[in-house]
Amino acid sequence: MFDIAFTTENIASLFTLSALEIVLGIDNIVIIAIISNALPEHQRDRARIIGLALALITRLLLLFSLSWLASLTQPLFTLMEQPFSGRDLIMLAGGLFLIVKATREIHEALEEAGAEDGAGRRVGSFRSAIMQIVLLDIVFSFDSVITAVGMANELWVMASAVVIAVVIMLFASGPIVRFIHAHPSVKMLALAFVMLIGFALVAEGFEFHIPKGYLYFAMAFSVLVEGLNIAISRRRNRVRGNGTGS
């Protein structure tokens, strides 16, 4: 039985699916970073860890409820010749929430920039942040689980890939979150990503599928450009510092 489970096909599926699950979790990490930003600094890591732990639980529960998950793809009603399923409604609600969330965060960032030091930034509650993370984990878990079901035949392969991906995300998310918090321009870029993901989810709710590769390429290219800007800015600051010191 051990030999049957650990076939070459299953091992290849496990590695491939784990890599895809990590990629699909990038947007989850960015959104957790944005939500935790409203918390006091000493609560941010705790919110990140709890958020990713709940993401793991959500994905596993959906994975073990495949029949219920399949029922969510059945049309519930039709509006203007457009059928809507339970999954479509969840995608629409999640997308609209992200658009509103990103818009509010961008507005607050602009208000904070124009305010005096220590003013202009509201501090959110820990419970509210966790609730937002839980709701968004449910939305993002659909893509993750549907990808797992489409790529593997064995349930243990799907579950193992999800666990591996979330554990890796847990270790990688700390530096990513801290980097976003430390660089205001990167934070604004992350908010733009959140808004882009929100529009993609709304489009998904209307059965207009945007290939994820396009979104991730746009994000990666933007991060590369912003990284170059940060490197140039640091180099200029060093040159100015050396010039002042001399």
N, C-alpha and C positions, 0 to 999 in steps of 0.2 A: 504493500500500500504506500510505503514511503517512496519507493521507486516510481510509482505511478504519479504521485503528487509532484515530485521534483523532477519533472521532465525538462528537456531543453526548451521546449515551447513555453512552459509555465515560468521558467526562470527568466527567459527573454521578455515575456509579457510583464513580469514583476519589475524588472529594471526600467523598461520603456514606460510603463504606466506610472512608476514612482517619479520619473523625470517630468512627465506631463503634469502630474498632480502638483509638483513643486511650482512649475510655471503657472498653472491655473491658480495657485495660492498667492501669487505676487500681489494681485489686486486686493486680496484680503488683508495682507500685511499693511499695505498703504492705507487702507481705510481704518484699520485698528490704530495706526499711528496718528491719523487725523482726529479720530474720536478721543484717544487718550491725551491728546494735546491740551484739551480743555481741563484736564485733571491737574491737581497739584503734582509736582515732580516726583514726590515719594510714592505716589500711587500709580504712576505710568507703567512701570515694569510689571506690577501686579495685574493691572488691567490687560496688558499684552499677553501674559501667561494664561490668565483665566480665559481670555478671548480665544486663544489658539486651542486650549484644552476643550472648550465648548465646541469649537469648529470640528475637532476630532470626533467628539461624541455625536454631533449632529450628522456628520458624514457616515459614521458607522450605523447609526440608527436608520438612516435612509437606505443604506446599502442592505440592511437586513429586512427592509420593508419594501422590497422590489415590486410586489404586486400592488401595493398602495401607490407607489411612485408611478407605476405604469398607468394607473387610473387617472392620475392628474393630467395626463396628456390627452384625455378624451374631452371633446368639446362640451362645455356646459351650456352655452347659449351663443347666438349669432347676432351681431350688431352691424348694420350696414354691410351685409354679406361677408363680414369678417368673423369667423368662429373664434371663441375664446375658451381656453381650457383653464383648469386650476393652476397649472404651471404658468400660463400666460399672465394670469392675474397677479401671481406672486412676483413675476419678473417686472410687470408694470409698476406695482407698488414699491418694490425695491429700487427700481430705476428712478422713479419720481422722488423717493426719499433721498437718494444720493444727490440728485440735482439740487434739491432744496438745501440739503446739508452743505454741499460744496459752495453754493451761492452765499449762504449765511456766513460760512467760515471765511470766504474771500472778503465779504463786506466787513466782518469783524476785524480781519487783518488790516484792512485799509483804515478803519476807524482807530485801531490800536496804533498804527504808524503815525497818525496825526494827533494822538493824545500825548499828554505829558507822561514821563516815566512812572510806571506803576499804575497807570489809569487805563481804562478802556477795555481790559480783558476780563470777561466773566469767568468764574471758576465753576465747572460743572460738577454734578454729584457722581460718586462712584457707581451707585446703583443705576442711574440713568445711562451712564456710559456702557455698563455691562449689558443692559437691556438692548441698547442700540446694536452692540456687537453681536448679541445672540440672534436678533432679527436678521441682520445682514449675513450672518453665518448660514442661516437657513437658505437665503437667496443664493449665495455662492456655492452652497453644497450641491445644488441641483446639477450645475455644470460638471462639478467634480465627479459626482456619482454616475451621471449619464455617460461621461467619458470612460469611467472604469468599467461599466457594464458593456459598453461598445467594444472595448479592447481586450477583455479577458473573459474566459469561460468559467474559471474556477472562483468560487466565492472567497476562498482563503487568499488568492492572489490579489483580488480587489481590496480586501480588508488590509492585507499586509502593505500594499502600495500606499494606501491612505495613511496608515500609521507612520510609515517611513517618511513620507512627505511632510506630515505635520511635525514630526520630531526634528527634521532638518530645518523646517521653517521656524521652529521655536528657537533654535540656536542662531539662525541667520537674522531673525527679525530684530533682535536687540540692537546690533550695530546699525541696521537700516533705520529703525525708529529714531535712534539717537542722532543719526546723521540728518534726518529730515527735520528734527526739532532744532538742531544747531545751525541750520542754514535756512534763513527766511525765504530765499529765492527758490530753494529746492522744495520747501513746504508749499509755496504757491504753485509750483509745477505739479506736486502731488495732488493738490486740490483740483487742478485742471484734469489730471488723470481720473480723479473720482467723478468729476462731471462727465467726462468722456465715457466712463464705464456706465454711468447712469443713463446716458442717451442710448448706449448699446443695449442695455437691459430693456429700456422702453421699446426700442426697435424689435427686440426679441419677443416682447409681449404681443407685438402686432405681426408676428411671424416673418419679420424681415431680419434674416440672419446675416450678421456682419462677421466674417471670418476673424477669429481671435488673433490670428497671425498678424493681421493689419494693425490691430490695436497695440499688440505687444511691440511690433516694429516701431510704431510711432512713439511709444513710451521709451524704448531703448535708445532711439535716435535723439530724443529730447534730453534724456539723461546724459548721453554722451556730450552733447553741446553744452549743457549746464556744467558738466564736469570740467570741460575745457575752460569755461568762463571762470569757475572757481580757481582752477590752477593758475590762470593768467592773473587773477586778482591777488592771489597769495604771492606770486612772483613779484608783482609790482610793489606790494607792501614790504617785501624783503628788501628790494632795491631801495625803496624810500627810507627804510629803517637803517640800511647801511650808509646811505647818503647823509642821513641826519647824524649818525654816530661819528662819521668822519668830519 
